[in-house]
């Protein structure tokens, strides 16, 4: 059975973070309730992980900013807006070196924020940090012999870069899980991202690395977020050339096209011969013409890859059907 790592189980769902983008604020609670109703696994409260584990993916100066930004903002007495959600007001010019780091709060915010739709609030750091705990614990479970695990947490993580946040994401849970598997002794890890929007943060983190394969099936970025990444021509760089595959699709492509993309992804995964798989599970429905039964088939196909698998919740509908399909076929 799946093992679910869920920080809300420990803190009664408390989260001061407003729902980013199109994510439901109660998405985790609804998903957890459905998992329990179907009896798909056991729930485990994660252990806290040291900050150095986060530094394996994110830069120390970025983590320091996330930890301290709210306190800096809440004591910022030069603005009548102090205490409200913190949003960027300016960005550095393209190509600016970013060093030395400016002292002004909004100038520092602009170094790390990729959009003006992801607010930092009182609960942002704690929620993101607990989510990272879930992801790393879920990864460690595989090394302890679990066949599959699920990090059920919010906010999502796929849009967070090594040194930046956006798209409702602050820490990249899928990347943290993959990196932990590598640090724990694996030589090759694959990430399959089937969330509706391209996980450009995950891609960016591993783009020049050969030991992690990133494959994504997502909405065509010419029409959907993140717009500036996720195109088919992005295949990796340097040592990572060939270890990145994007399969962008039109929103009205239909289920046959989506499953054809999944088969292409599966062939790429098999050729890479990873020792474990991380799935950014955002639930591709609604969209692409996929129905509930299609999501069961997605889970079955992932199970047929025969890999120890971590599922990381990225929001969206239909995730429980994917997990049930995986469990049924495994």
N, C-alpha and C positions, 0 to 999 in steps of 0.2 A: 504494500500500500504506500501511497505517497506520504511524505512527511511535510507538513505545512509549517513554515516559520513565519510567525505573525506577531508583530510588536503590539498591535491593538489588543491582543488577548491579555497582555500585561498591563496596559494602561487604559482599559475600558473604552477604547476608541477615541480617547481625547486627542484632539489635534486642532491647533489654532490656525492651521494653514487654509486659506480659502481655496476652493477647487480651481485649479488652473485649466485654461483652455476649455476643452469639452468634457473634462472628467467630472463624473458625479462625485459630490462630496462624501456620499455614503457607499461608494463603489466597493471598498474593502469589506465593509460590514455585510453588504448584500452578497458578495462573493463567498465570504466566510460562512454565512448562514446556509447558502446553497450547498457548499461543500459538506457541511455537517449533515444536512438533510439527506444527501445522497450517500453518505458514509464512505467517502473516497479516501480518507486518510486520518492521521492523527495530528493534533495541533501541538506545536512546541514553541515555547517562548525563547527567543534567542539570548545567548550570552553577549555581553558587551565586548566589542573588539577594540584593540588599542588603536590610537590615532595613526600609528605607523602603517597599519594595514591600509588605511585610506590613502596614505602618501605613496603607495605603490601604483596608484592610478592618478590621483590629483596632486597638484603642486602644493607645497607647504604654505606658500603665500596666499593661494586661493582658499585653502581650508581655514587659515587664520582669518581671512576676510569674512567668510561665512559665519564663523563662530562669533565674531565681534560686531558685525554690521548692525544688528538690531539694537544692541546696547549703545552703540555710537549714535544711532538715529534717535533712540528714545531720550537721549540726554542732549540732543542737538537743539539748543534753546534759541537759535537764530531764525527759526522758522515756525510759523503757526501750525504747520503741518506735522510737527514732531509727534510721534505716536501713531500716525496713520501708516498704512503699508508703504514700504520703501520701494520706489521705482526710479529707474535711471532717467536723467534729464539731458545727458550729453555723452558722446562717445569720442574716443581719440581718433584723429585722422587716420585713414588707411595707411599702413606702413609705419606708423609711429612706433618707436622701440618699446614703450611701456616701462622703461627703467630710466631713472629711479622712480619708484612708485610715488604718485602724488599724495599729499597729506589730506587734501580736501575729500570729504566723504563721497560726494557725487562724482568727483573725478575718478576715485578708486572704483566706484560702482560701475562706471562706464567701461573700465578695463575688463570686467568679468561678465557683464550682462549682454546677452545677444539679442534681447528684445525688451520691449516695455510692457509686456503682458504677463510677466512672472514676478509678482511682488514678493519681497522679503517681509515677513511678519514675525511676531514674537515666537511662533512655533516652527518657523522654517528650519532652523538648524537642528532642533531636537527631532523633528519628524524625519528629516533627511538622514540624520545620523542613525536613528533606529532602523530605518529602512536598509541602510548599509549593513548594520548588524545582521539583519535577516538574510541578506544576500550572501554574506560571507559565511554565516552559519550553515546556510543551505548548501554552499559549496563544500564546506568541510564534512558535511554529512555523507557526501559521495565517497570521500576518502576514508570514512569510517565504515563503508560497506553498504550504504543505502543505494538502492537502484535509481531512485528519483526523489526529488525534493521540489518544494514550491515556496518561493519567497513572496509572501502576500503582504504588500505594504504600499503606502503612498506618502509623498508624491512619487511619480514615476521617475525614471532615471535615464532613458535612452538618448535624450537630447543634451545631457550634461557633458561638457568637454573636460579635458584634463585641467583646464584653467578657465572655466566659464559655466554659466547657467543660462537656462532659457527653455522655452517650450514647456514650462511647468516642472522642470527638472533641476535638481541641485547637485546630487551625487549620482554617478552612473552605476547603478546596482548590477547590471549585467556585466559590465567591465570589471567591477570589483570581484564578482564571482569567478569570472574567467581567470583573472590575475591570481586569485587565491589558489585555484587549481594548479596553475603553473608553479607558484611558490611552494605548493605542497608536493611537488615532484613530477607532475605530468609534463610531457614534452610538447604535446600538440592539443589544442582546444579549439572547438568551433563554436561560433555564435550564430544562431538562426533567429532573425528578427522578423516576426510576422505581424507586428503592430501595423495599423493603417498608415501611419506616417513614418518616414525613414528615420532611423536612429543615427542621425549624423554625428552625435557626440561619440557613440560607440565606434563608428567608423573612423573618426578622427584619431581616437586614442590608439587604435591598432593599425592604422593605415600603412605604416612603414615597418611592420613587424611580420616575420614569416611564421611564427609559432601559433598565431591565432588567425583562423579563417572567419571572416565576417560575410554573411549572406543575408540579404534583406529583400523581402517582397512587400511592396508598399505603393501608395498612391504616387503617380507621376509628379515629381517636384516642380514641373512646369506649371502645375495647377494647384498644388497643395504644399503646405508646410513640410519641410523647411526651405523649399524654393531654391536654395543655393547649393544643395548637395543631394545626392541620391540618384544621380544619373547613371545610365548603363555603362558609360565610358570610364567611370571611376573604378579602377582595378587594383589599386594599391600603388605604393611607390618604394623605391629602393629595395631592401630585403623583402618587403611585403608585396612586391609586384606579383599579381596573380592570386593573392590571398584576400581579395575583396570582390564580391559580386553583388551588383544591384539589379533587381528585377522590377522596374517601375511599371505600373499598370494604370490604365484609365479607370475611373470609378465605375463606369458602366461596362467593363470588359466582360463580365459574366463569369460564372463559376468554373466553366471549362478552361478559360484562360488562366484563372488563378491556380487551378490544380496543375496545369501544364507548367506554370512557373515553379510550383512546389516540387514537381518531378525534376526540373532542371536543377533546383537547389539541392535536392537529395543526391543527384549524381555528383555534383560538385563536392558535397560533404563526404560521400563515399570515397572519392578520389583523394581527398585530403587525408583520410585515415586518422581522424582525431581520436583521442582517448576518452573524451567526454564532450558533452554538448550543453551549451547554455541557450535557452530559448527565451527571447524577449517576447513575452506573451501579452499582446495588447488586444487580442480579439479582433480579427479583420472584419467582423460584422459589426454594425451594419455597413453594407457596401459590397461591391464586387459581385452582387447577386448571390452571395452565400447565405444559406439557411442553416437552421439548427443541426440538421443531419450532416451537412457539409463539415461543420466544425468537429463532429465526432470523427469523421474521416480524416481530418487534419491530424487529430491526436493519434489515430491509428497509424498513419503514415510515419509520424515522428517516432512512434514506438518501434516500427519495423526497421529503423536505422540501427537498432540494437546497441545503443550507447547509454552509459550512465548520463542522466539528464537532469539539469536544473531548470525549472521554469521560474521566470522572474516576471511579476505582475507589472504591466505598464498601463493598466487601465483598459477601458473598452468593454464591449459586451461580448458574451459567448465564451469566455475563458473556461468556465466550468465544463462546458461540453467538450472542449479540446482535452482537458484533463481526463474526463471520463473515457473518451475515445482512447487515450493513451493507456489508461489503466486496463481497459477491456482487452486491448490487443497485446499488452505486454505479457 
